[in-house]
Amino acid sequence: MGLSVKDKEIVVPGEELAQGMDYLPSYGTFRDGETIVAGRLGMVSAESRIIKLIPLAGKYLPKTNDTIIGRVFDVTMSGWMIDINSAYSAMLGVKDAVPEFVARGTDLTKYFSFGDYLVTRIINVTSKNFVDLTLKGPGLKKLGEGRIIHVSPHKVPRIIGKQGSMISMIKDSTNCRIVIGQNGIGWVQGEPEDELVAIQAIRKVEDESHTSGLTERIKEFLDRNKRQ
């Protein structure tokens, strides 16, 4: 009797999660007699007596040292709450964002405000599913004007390519500045026509990531659509 899996374990549909009536099924789970069963792919969350699954599809599972792109959705006394395309909450503290001393009570929106997109790095993922971020490091910054795109976090390695080969080819061909966060949020900046081609190329990599000969097809696509 009791839990059949560990908290934060990844489970598949039909997998047994708990035995007995001491636990209650919640999101993504159901009861079959005295057994609680997973109804979908997800990460187990067992709090008190409630068992639920955090969806993985389309959402990002944070890892320490990942470089990601996030959007400011709240400003607190001690920093900024950041949406990172995840079921996890993320916080960028003042000390990890601003080099100078910031007095208590300072209006932090003068640094970053609601809706700003930032390239950040994850420095800690706590046992309570809370993510700590930093802006201290090469390439970590507030993003300027450009287009924000969303891709599957699982496809990011293919979009970037070995040693950055795929994304470098797209950048060079379109003359765009491109950042793809490991959480599936990307930023593209260039001439409007070039941005469109770059995004189309990224989508093509995402859609065809499982096929062979992809690099050559992307190269042909970029050559065909290159602005003269």
Protein Blocks (a to p, Z undefined) as FASTA:
>chain_A
ZZfbdehiacdehiafbgcjkbccdehiacehjaccdfbdcddddehjbccdddfehpac
ddehiacddddfbdcfkbccddehiabdcdddfklmbmbdcdehiafklmpcehiacddd
dfbdcfkopacddfbdghiacddedddddddfklmmmmnogghlmmmmmmmmnopacddd
fkopacddddfklmmmmmmmmmmmmmmmmpghklmmmmmmmmmmpcZZ
